[in-house]
Amino acid sequence: MDAIETLLKELTEASGVSGYEKDVRLIMERRFSPLGNVSRDRLGSVIGVQKGSSTAPRILLAAHMDEIGFMVRLITNEGFIKFVPLGGWPNQHLPAQRVKIQTSNGPVVGVIGTPPPHLLRDKERNMAPDKKEMFIDIGATSKKEVEASGVRVGDPIIPVTDFTILSVKEPTYMAKAFDDRVGCALLISVMESLADGNHPNTVYGVGTVQEEVGLRGATTSAEVVDPDVAIILDIGPIGDVPGIKPDESATRLGGGPNLLVYDTRMIPNLKLRDLVIDTAKELEIPLQLDTLEFGGYDGGAIHLHKSGVPTVVIALPTRHAHSHNSIIRRDDFDRASGLISALVRKLNKEIVAGLCD
């Protein structure tokens, strides 16, 4: 594996559901430390600083560290574990998937169970059960056994999936937590590319916490950074799979990074949006314009900081988002990294001052 693949493997295989991002934060801090000052906000977001030729404008690059997962809600007398989701989990993605419970005694592996199909009525057998009917089975037969393993209410639960390089012609990767560890990897890649200091601003790379449960780290870290411009690095769910009509989604794997022109929490700054489009044309980077009509990004909180922050979302096209296994293409990653780096190098005082004219 090359350096980017190694980084993606380390980030995606780390455990870090919302509110429990420590393992991911340690990776981010280690990668940020050679670049300059590293700090945290009081909610746990990590902030790395890359100084350029000027202290202003202040450019915030944000990628959230948390992944969707679960938390132990209660343990039944029969030894099954009921859970609450952390983030948006479609019911159909859950049954029969392996998970890992992080306990004070170490990890405990189990499987998400549902009522056995042989005992269900015909109409129930072909329906995805609700999460409230699901449970985690660690092979115990009593509550006492579960508690003896170290499991307790409030413990985080993480999907079990290895980073995998798929056997297709173009470098293609499958893993859990690409939402948004791929953004974290992009953030590290861009910050390292700016290490020469040849940019007319100061860049604040932020790994935010608790995005999946309400953009919480984005809110607090914006207070610390007080940015003049923000660029959000995340994933873009795409519809290039069977069952999705062409007029429902035109974005595809390998089609270049996505530029979000709308999501439910934010409409981007129009001049900044156009600057992204123009920069991509100059670099001959294919750019996919996209909308998100369900969900939102960290920009939803950051662009409302104080009197407003010009903000845009650049996302990596990703299949099977919010599941145990998502898929990305390497060329999309490399193009996104190059585009973001070039964009940052353009953001001088004059251009930033004109974004809100």
Backbone hydrogen bonds in HBPLUS format (Angstrom, degrees):
<---DONOR---> <-ACCEPTOR-->    atom                        ^
c    i                          cat <-CA-CA->   ^        H-A-AA   ^      H-
h    n   atom  resd res      DA  || num        DHA   H-A  angle D-A-AA Bond
n    s   type  num  typ     dist DA aas  dist angle  dist       angle   num
A0006-THR N   A0002-ASP O   2.93 MM   4  6.13 157.5  1.98 155.0 162.0     1
A0007-LEU N   A0003-ALA O   2.97 MM   4  6.15 153.0  2.05 142.5 149.8     2
A0008-LEU N   A0004-ILE O   2.87 MM   4  6.13 163.3  1.90 154.3 158.4     3
A0009-LYS N   A0005-GLU O   2.92 MM   4  6.07 156.1  1.98 145.8 152.4     4
A0010-GLU N   A0006-THR O   3.00 MM   4  6.20 163.4  2.03 147.3 151.5     5
A0011-LEU N   A0007-LEU O   2.96 MM   4  6.15 164.7  1.99 153.7 157.9     6
A0012-THR N   A0008-LEU O   2.92 MM   4  5.94 167.7  1.94 149.4 153.5     7
A0013-GLU N   A0009-LYS O   3.04 MM   4  5.93 155.4  2.10 146.1 152.3     8
A0014-ALA N   A0011-LEU O   3.38 MM   3  5.36 147.7  2.49  95.8 104.8     9
A0067-GLU N   A0016-GLY O   2.87 MM  51  5.97 143.0  2.01 135.6 145.8    10
A0020-TYR N   A0017-VAL O   2.84 MM   3  5.38 160.4  1.88 145.0 147.2    11
A0024-VAL N   A0021-GLU O   3.05 MM   3  5.53 121.8  2.40 114.2 128.2    12
A0025-ARG N   A0021-GLU O   2.92 MM   4  6.08 163.4  1.94 159.5 164.7    13
A0026-LEU N   A0022-LYS O   2.96 MM   4  6.22 153.4  2.03 157.3 163.1    14
A0027-ILE N   A0024-VAL O   3.08 MM   3  5.21 120.3  2.45  98.9 113.4    15
A0028-MET N   A0024-VAL O   2.99 MM   4  6.35 163.5  2.02 156.1 160.5    16
A0029-GLU N   A0025-ARG O   2.83 MM   4  6.04 162.6  1.86 154.6 159.2    17
A0030-ARG N   A0026-LEU O   3.04 MM   4  6.13 154.6  2.11 140.1 146.7    18
A0031-ARG N   A0027-ILE O   3.04 MM   4  6.31 154.1  2.11 150.0 156.8    19
A0032-PHE N   A0028-MET O   2.88 MM   4  6.03 145.9  1.99 148.1 158.2    20
A0033-SER N   A0029-GLU O   2.98 MM   4  5.88 147.0  2.09 145.8 152.7    21
A0035-LEU N   A0032-PHE O   2.84 MM   3  5.46 148.6  1.94 123.2 133.3    22
A0049-VAL N   A0037-ASN O   3.02 MM  12  5.45 145.0  2.15 158.6 165.8    23
A0039-SER N   A0047-ILE O   2.86 MM   8  5.17 158.0  1.91 145.6 153.1    24
A0047-ILE N   A0039-SER O   2.74 MM   8  5.17 168.6  1.75 151.0 150.3    25
A0041-ASP N   A0045-SER O   2.99 MM   4  5.48 148.4  2.09 143.1 152.9    26
A0044-GLY N   A0041-ASP O   3.22 MM   3  5.55 151.1  2.31 105.6 113.7    27
A0046-VAL N   A0207-GLY O   3.04 MM 161  5.19 147.0  2.16 143.8 146.1    28
A0207-GLY N   A0046-VAL O   2.90 MM 161  5.19 156.1  1.96 149.9 157.1    29
A0048-GLY N   A0205-GLY O   2.81 MM 157  5.01 169.9  1.82 153.0 155.8    30
A0205-GLY N   A0048-GLY O   2.77 MM 157  5.01 147.6  1.87 149.1 155.7    31
A0050-GLN N   A0203-VAL O   2.79 MM 153  5.05 165.5  1.81 155.6 159.3    32
A0203-VAL N   A0050-GLN O   2.95 MM 153  5.05 170.5  1.96 149.2 146.2    33
A0052-GLY N   A0201-ASN O   2.98 MM 149  5.17 114.1  2.43 138.4 155.4    34
A0053-SER N   A0199-HIS O   2.90 MM 146  6.13 157.7  1.95 151.8 159.3    35
A0202-THR N   A0057-PRO O   3.13 MM 145  6.47 166.1  2.15 162.2 164.5    36
A0228-ASP N   A0058-ARG O   2.82 MM 170  5.20 169.2  1.84 143.9 147.6    37
A0229-VAL N   A0058-ARG O   3.34 MM 171  6.65 149.5  2.44 157.7 155.5    38
A0059-ILE N   A0202-THR O   2.90 MM 143  6.15 168.3  1.91 160.1 163.7    39
A0204-TYR N   A0059-ILE O   2.71 MM 145  5.97 169.2  1.72 170.7 171.2    40
A0060-LEU N   A0229-VAL O   2.90 MM 169  6.19 171.0  1.91 152.8 155.8    41
A0231-ILE N   A0060-LEU O   2.81 MM 171  6.25 159.5  1.85 166.8 173.3    42
A0061-LEU N   A0204-TYR O   2.90 MM 143  6.12 165.8  1.92 148.9 152.8    43
A0206-VAL N   A0061-LEU O   2.78 MM 145  6.06 172.5  1.79 171.4 172.5    44
A0062-ALA N   A0231-ILE O   3.05 MM 169  6.42 159.7  2.09 151.2 157.2    45
A0233-LEU N   A0062-ALA O   2.83 MM 171  5.97 173.7  1.84 168.1 167.9    46
A0063-ALA N   A0206-VAL O   3.00 MM 143  6.42 157.7  2.05 166.2 172.4    47
A0208-THR N   A0063-ALA O   2.95 MM 145  6.09 142.9  2.09 126.8 137.1    48
A0065-MET N   A0208-THR O   2.71 MM 143  5.71 169.5  1.72 161.6 161.1    49
A0069-GLY N   A0086-LEU O   2.99 MM  17  5.06 157.7  2.04 138.6 145.9    50
A0086-LEU N   A0069-GLY O   2.78 MM  17  5.06 172.2  1.78 131.9 129.6    51
A0070-PHE N   A0157-ILE O   3.02 MM  87  4.80 155.9  2.08 142.6 143.3    52
A0157-ILE N   A0070-PHE O   2.82 MM  87  4.80 152.4  1.89 138.1 132.6    53
A0071-MET N   A0084-VAL O   2.89 MM  13  5.32 138.1  2.07 146.2 159.2    54
A0084-VAL N   A0071-MET O   2.89 MM  13  5.32 156.6  1.95 151.2 159.0    55
A0072-VAL N   A0155-ASP O   2.93 MM  83  5.40 161.0  1.96 153.4 159.4    56
A0154-GLY N   A0072-VAL O   3.00 MM  82  5.15 159.2  2.04 129.7 136.0    57
A0073-ARG N   A0082-LYS O   2.81 MM   9  5.47 167.7  1.82 140.3 141.0    58
A0074-LEU N   A0082-LYS O   3.37 MM   8  5.29 159.3  2.42 124.4 125.2    59
A0082-LYS N   A0074-LEU O   2.89 MM   8  5.29 161.9  1.93 157.1 162.0    60
A0076-THR N   A0080-PHE O   2.82 MM   4  5.30 168.8  1.84 161.6 163.6    61
A0079-GLY N   A0076-THR O   3.04 MM   3  5.34 163.2  2.07 110.2 115.5    62
A0143-LYS N   A0077-ASN O   3.15 MM  66  4.77 135.4  2.36 119.0 113.9    63
A0081-ILE N   A0136-ILE O   3.05 MM  55  4.89 169.8  2.06 144.0 146.4    64
A0136-ILE N   A0081-ILE O   2.74 MM  55  4.89 153.0  1.81 139.0 148.5    65
A0093-HIS N   A0090-PRO O   3.12 MM   3  5.68 159.4  2.17 117.1 123.2    66
A0094-LEU N   A0091-ASN O   3.25 MM   3  5.82 172.1  2.25 121.3 123.7    67
A0097-GLN N   A0094-LEU O   3.24 MM   3  5.86 147.6  2.35 148.9 146.0    68
A0096-ALA N   A0112-ILE O   2.86 MM  16  5.18 154.0  1.93 154.0 152.1    69
A0112-ILE N   A0097-GLN O   2.95 MM  15  5.52 161.1  1.99 149.1 154.3    70
A0160-VAL N   A0098-ARG O   3.20 MM  62  5.52 156.7  2.26 131.6 126.7    71
A0099-VAL N   A0110-GLY O   2.96 MM  11  5.48 163.0  1.99 141.7 143.7    72
A0110-GLY N   A0099-VAL O   2.98 MM  11  5.48 162.8  2.01 150.4 153.2    73
A0100-LYS N   A0158-ILE O   2.71 MM  58  5.12 152.3  1.78 149.5 159.4    74
A0158-ILE N   A0100-LYS O   2.80 MM  58  5.12 165.8  1.82 147.2 150.3    75
A0101-ILE N   A0108-VAL O   2.74 MM   7  5.00 175.6  1.74 148.0 149.2    76
A0108-VAL N   A0101-ILE O   2.87 MM   7  5.00 149.2  1.97 138.7 148.9    77
A0102-GLN N   A0156-PRO O   2.98 MM  54  5.68 162.3  2.01 159.5 165.3    78
A0103-THR N   A0106-GLY O   3.29 MM   3  5.09 149.0  2.39 113.2 121.0    79
A0106-GLY N   A0103-THR O   3.11 MM   3  5.09 164.7  2.13 105.4 109.7    80
A0111-VAL N   A0137-ASP O   3.08 MM  26  5.38 151.9  2.16 133.6 140.5    81
A0137-ASP N   A0111-VAL O   2.87 MM  26  5.38 166.9  1.89 154.8 156.4    82
A0113-GLY N   A0135-PHE O   2.63 MM  22  5.26 162.3  1.66 158.2 163.8    83
A0135-PHE N   A0113-GLY O   3.14 MM  22  5.26 148.4  2.24 138.9 143.2    84
A0119-LEU N   A0116-PRO O   3.04 MM   3  5.71 159.5  2.09 119.5 125.8    85
A0120-LEU N   A0117-PRO O   3.17 MM   3  5.18 169.1  2.18 108.7 111.2    86
A0124-GLU N   A0121-ARG O   3.02 MM   3  5.25 128.7  2.29 104.2 118.1    87
A0125-ARG N   A0121-ARG O   2.98 MM   4  6.13 142.5  2.12 155.5 167.0    88
A0127-MET N   A0124-GLU O   3.23 MM   3  5.33 165.6  2.26 111.5 112.8    89
A0133-GLU N   A0130-ASP O   2.88 MM   3  5.47 150.9  1.96 116.3 125.1    90
A0134-MET N   A0131-LYS O   3.02 MM   3  5.08 149.3  2.12 102.2 111.8    91
A0146-VAL N   A0142-SER O   3.31 MM   4  6.69 159.1  2.36 146.9 151.9    92
A0147-GLU N   A0143-LYS O   2.96 MM   4  6.22 167.7  1.98 156.5 159.4    93
A0148-ALA N   A0144-LYS O   2.95 MM   4  6.09 144.8  2.08 140.9 150.8    94
A0149-SER N   A0145-GLU O   3.19 MM   4  6.48 132.4  2.42 139.3 150.4    95
A0149-SER N   A0146-VAL O   3.05 MM   3  5.28 136.9  2.24 101.4 113.3    96
A0150-GLY N   A0147-GLU O   3.06 MM   3  5.25 154.7  2.12 104.0 112.0    97
A0155-ASP N   A0152-ARG O   3.16 MM   3  5.96 156.9  2.22 145.2 145.6    98
A0164-THR N   A0174-MET O   2.82 MM  10  5.14 159.0  1.86 160.0 164.6    99
A0174-MET N   A0164-THR O   2.85 MM  10  5.14 160.0  1.89 153.1 158.8   100
A0166-LEU N   A0172-THR O   2.88 MM   6  5.53 158.1  1.93 152.1 158.0   101
A0330-ARG N   A0171-PRO O   2.96 MM 159  5.48 179.0  1.96 151.6 151.3   102
A0173-TYR N   A0328-ILE O   2.93 MM 155  5.45 160.2  1.97 150.9 157.4   103
A0328-ILE N   A0173-TYR O   2.99 MM 155  5.45 153.2  2.06 147.9 156.5   104
A0175-ALA N   A0326-SER O   3.03 MM 151  5.54 149.7  2.13 145.7 155.3   105
A0326-SER N   A0175-ALA O   2.80 MM 151  5.54 172.8  1.80 150.4 151.3   106
A0181-ARG N   A0177-ALA O   2.91 MM   4  5.92 160.6  1.95 153.6 157.5   107
A0182-VAL N   A0178-PHE O   3.07 MM   4  4.94 168.1  2.08 121.9 125.4   108
A0183-GLY N   A0180-ASP O   3.00 MM   3  5.10 124.9  2.31  96.4 110.5   109
A0184-CYS N   A0180-ASP O   3.05 MM   4  6.50 147.7  2.16 142.6 152.0   110
A0185-ALA N   A0181-ARG O   2.86 MM   4  6.12 154.9  1.92 145.5 151.4   111
A0186-LEU N   A0182-VAL O   2.94 MM   4  6.16 154.4  2.01 141.0 148.2   112
A0187-LEU N   A0183-GLY O   2.84 MM   4  6.03 153.7  1.90 145.1 152.7   113
A0188-ILE N   A0184-CYS O   2.98 MM   4  6.29 160.0  2.02 149.8 153.9   114
A0189-SER N   A0185-ALA O   2.90 MM   4  6.09 164.0  1.92 150.2 155.1   115
A0190-VAL N   A0186-LEU O   2.85 MM   4  6.04 162.5  1.88 154.7 158.6   116
A0191-MET N   A0187-LEU O   2.94 MM   4  6.08 166.8  1.96 151.2 155.4   117
A0192-GLU N   A0188-ILE O   2.95 MM   4  6.09 158.8  1.99 150.7 156.3   118
A0193-SER N   A0189-SER O   3.03 MM   4  6.24 145.8  2.15 139.2 148.7   119
A0194-LEU N   A0190-VAL O   3.09 MM   4  6.34 129.6  2.35 143.7 156.6   120
A0194-LEU N   A0191-MET O   3.22 MM   3  5.19 138.7  2.40  94.8 106.1   121
A0195-ALA N   A0192-GLU O   3.21 MM   3  5.15 163.6  2.24 105.4 108.3   122
A0197-GLY N   A0194-LEU O   2.96 MM   3  5.82 168.2  1.98 127.2 130.5   123
A0217-GLY N   A0209-VAL O   2.84 MM   8  4.53 138.7  2.01 155.5 150.9   124
A0216-ARG N   A0210-GLN O   3.31 MM   6  5.47 160.7  2.35 127.8 122.4   125
A0214-GLY N   A0211-GLU O   3.18 MM   3  5.43 164.4  2.21 116.4 114.7   126
A0215-LEU N   A0211-GLU O   3.18 MM   4  3.99 172.3  2.19 109.2 111.2   127
A0219-THR N   A0215-LEU O   3.36 MM   4  6.56 146.6  2.48 137.6 145.0   128
A0219-THR N   A0216-ARG O   3.16 MM   3  5.29 123.7  2.49  97.8 111.1   129
A0220-THR N   A0216-ARG O   3.25 MM   4  6.65 161.8  2.29 153.2 156.4   130
A0221-SER N   A0217-GLY O   2.91 MM   4  5.87 165.0  1.93 149.4 154.4   131
A0222-ALA N   A0218-ALA O   3.18 MM   4  6.03 147.7  2.29 134.2 141.7   132
A0223-GLU N   A0220-THR O   3.13 MM   3  5.25 128.1  2.41  97.1 110.3   133
A0224-VAL N   A0221-SER O   3.07 MM   3  5.03 122.4  2.42  93.1 107.5   134
A0225-VAL N   A0221-SER O   2.92 MM   4  6.20 169.1  1.94 159.6 161.0   135
A0226-ASP N   A0222-ALA O   2.82 MM   4  5.42 156.6  1.88 138.1 146.1   136
A0230-ALA N   A0310-PRO O   2.93 MM  80  6.31 154.4  1.99 158.9 162.0   137
A0312-VAL N   A0230-ALA O   3.15 MM  82  6.63 143.4  2.29 144.9 155.1   138
A0232-ILE N   A0312-VAL O   2.85 MM  80  6.20 169.8  1.86 159.8 163.3   139
A0314-ILE N   A0232-ILE O   2.90 MM  82  6.09 165.6  1.92 172.4 171.6   140
A0234-ASP N   A0314-ILE O   3.33 MM  80  6.63 157.4  2.38 138.6 144.3   141
A0316-LEU N   A0234-ASP O   2.89 MM  82  6.43 147.5  1.99 138.8 145.0   142
A0236-GLY N   A0316-LEU O   2.83 MM  80  5.45 162.5  1.86 129.8 127.6   143
A0318-THR N   A0236-GLY O   3.01 MM  82  5.74 156.7  2.07 145.7 142.9   144
A0244-ILE N   A0241-VAL O   3.36 MM   3  6.20 156.3  2.42 146.7 147.1   145
A0248-GLU N   A0245-LYS O   2.88 MM   3  5.22 159.9  1.92 115.2 121.2   146
A0255-GLY N   A0252-ARG O   3.25 MM   3  5.46 154.2  2.32 127.7 125.6   147
A0288-GLN N   A0257-PRO O   2.91 MM  31  6.09 175.6  1.91 157.2 158.7   148
A0258-ASN N   A0315-ALA O   2.70 MM  57  4.89 168.6  1.71 157.8 157.7   149
A0315-ALA N   A0258-ASN O   2.81 MM  57  4.89 161.7  1.85 141.8 147.4   150
A0259-LEU N   A0288-GLN O   2.75 MM  29  6.03 156.4  1.81 151.3 155.5   151
A0290-ASP N   A0259-LEU O   2.93 MM  31  5.91 161.5  1.96 150.7 149.0   152
A0260-LEU N   A0313-VAL O   3.14 MM  53  5.52 168.1  2.15 153.7 157.3   153
A0261-VAL N   A0290-ASP O   2.84 MM  29  5.99 162.2  1.87 168.9 172.8   154
A0292-LEU N   A0262-TYR O   2.86 MM  30  6.13 146.6  1.97 139.6 150.7   155
A0263-ASP N   A0266-MET O   3.03 MM   3  5.42 146.4  2.15 154.6 162.8   156
A0266-MET N   A0263-ASP O   3.24 MM   3  5.42 148.0  2.35 105.1 113.9   157
A0264-THR N   A0295-GLY O   3.35 MM  31  5.94 143.8  2.49 171.2 162.0   158
A0269-ASN N   A0311-THR O   3.21 MM  42  5.74 155.7  2.28 147.7 154.9   159
A0273-ARG N   A0269-ASN O   2.87 MM   4  6.06 155.8  1.93 151.1 159.0   160
A0274-ASP N   A0270-LEU O   2.96 MM   4  6.18 159.0  2.00 144.4 149.3   161
A0275-LEU N   A0271-LYS O   2.94 MM   4  6.13 142.3  2.08 137.6 148.1   162
A0276-VAL N   A0272-LEU O   3.04 MM   4  6.35 148.9  2.14 148.0 155.1   163
A0277-ILE N   A0273-ARG O   3.11 MM   4  6.49 158.6  2.16 147.7 153.3   164
A0278-ASP N   A0274-ASP O   2.88 MM   4  6.09 163.5  1.90 150.4 154.4   165
A0279-THR N   A0275-LEU O   2.94 MM   4  6.00 156.6  1.99 142.7 149.4   166
A0280-ALA N   A0276-VAL O   2.97 MM   4  6.17 158.9  2.01 150.9 156.2   167
A0281-LYS N   A0277-ILE O   3.09 MM   4  6.36 153.7  2.16 145.3 152.4   168
A0282-GLU N   A0278-ASP O   2.98 MM   4  6.26 159.5  2.03 149.6 154.8   169
A0283-LEU N   A0279-THR O   3.07 MM   4  6.30 151.6  2.15 146.9 154.0   170
A0284-GLU N   A0280-ALA O   2.93 MM   4  5.87 106.2  2.49 134.8 152.5   171
A0285-ILE N   A0280-ALA O   2.86 MM   5  4.92 166.4  1.88 148.8 150.1   172
A0284-GLU N   A0281-LYS O   3.08 MM   3  4.85 152.9  2.15  98.5 106.9   173
A0300-GLY N   A0297-TYR O   2.92 MM   3  5.76 161.7  1.96 123.6 128.6   174
A0301-ALA N   A0298-ASP O   3.04 MM   3  5.75 150.0  2.13 119.3 125.7   175
A0302-ILE N   A0298-ASP O   3.15 MM   4  6.42 171.2  2.16 152.2 154.6   176
A0303-HIS N   A0299-GLY O   2.92 MM   4  5.53 168.2  1.93 140.7 144.3   177
A0304-LEU N   A0301-ALA O   3.25 MM   3  5.62 151.5  2.34 107.2 115.5   178
A0305-HIS N   A0302-ILE O   3.03 MM   3  5.33 167.4  2.05 117.1 119.0   179
A0309-VAL N   A0303-HIS O   3.08 MM   6  4.49 156.0  2.14 116.0 119.0   180
A0308-GLY N   A0305-HIS O   2.81 MM   3  5.28 157.5  1.86 144.1 144.6   181
A0319-ARG N   A0327-ILE O   3.05 MM   8  5.12 159.1  2.10 148.1 150.3   182
A0327-ILE N   A0319-ARG O   3.16 MM   8  5.12 152.9  2.24 129.6 136.2   183
A0333-PHE N   A0329-ARG O   3.36 MM   4  6.75 151.8  2.44 142.5 150.0   184
A0333-PHE N   A0330-ARG O   2.97 MM   3  5.04 115.4  2.40  97.3 113.3   185
A0334-ASP N   A0330-ARG O   2.96 MM   4  6.32 164.4  1.98 162.8 165.0   186
A0335-ARG N   A0331-ASP O   3.02 MM   4  6.07 161.3  2.06 143.8 149.1   187
A0336-ALA N   A0332-ASP O   2.99 MM   4  6.10 158.2  2.03 144.7 150.9   188
A0337-SER N   A0333-PHE O   2.93 MM   4  6.19 163.0  1.95 157.5 161.9   189
A0338-GLY N   A0334-ASP O   3.04 MM   4  6.24 162.9  2.07 148.1 152.4   190
A0339-LEU N   A0335-ARG O   2.93 MM   4  6.08 157.2  1.98 149.2 155.7   191
A0340-ILE N   A0336-ALA O   2.95 MM   4  6.11 168.7  1.97 156.4 158.6   192
A0341-SER N   A0337-SER O   3.08 MM   4  6.18 163.6  2.11 148.1 152.8   193
A0342-ALA N   A0338-GLY O   3.08 MM   4  6.18 161.6  2.12 144.5 149.6   194
A0343-LEU N   A0339-LEU O   2.93 MM   4  6.11 153.7  2.00 147.4 155.3   195
A0344-VAL N   A0340-ILE O   2.97 MM   4  6.20 161.3  2.01 152.2 156.1   196
A0345-ARG N   A0341-SER O   3.19 MM   4  6.44 155.8  2.25 146.2 152.2   197
A0346-LYS N   A0343-LEU O   3.05 MM   3  5.30 147.9  2.15 104.6 114.5   198
A0347-LEU N   A0344-VAL O   3.12 MM   3  5.36 146.7  2.24 106.5 115.8   199
A0348-ASN N   A0346-LYS O   2.80 MM   2  5.90 126.5  2.08 117.2 100.7   200
A0352-VAL N   A0348-ASN O   3.02 MM   4  6.14 170.2  2.03 159.4 162.7   201
A0353-ALA N   A0349-LYS O   2.90 MM   4  5.92 155.9  1.95 144.1 151.3   202
A0354-GLY N   A0350-GLU O   3.13 MM   4  6.33 139.4  2.30 141.0 151.0   203
A0354-GLY N   A0351-ILE O   3.16 MM   3  5.21 128.9  2.44  95.1 108.3   204
A0355-LEU N   A0352-VAL O   3.19 MM   3  5.30 158.1  2.24 105.2 111.8   205
A0357-ASP N   A0354-GLY O   3.34 MM   3  5.26 172.2  2.34 106.3 107.4   206
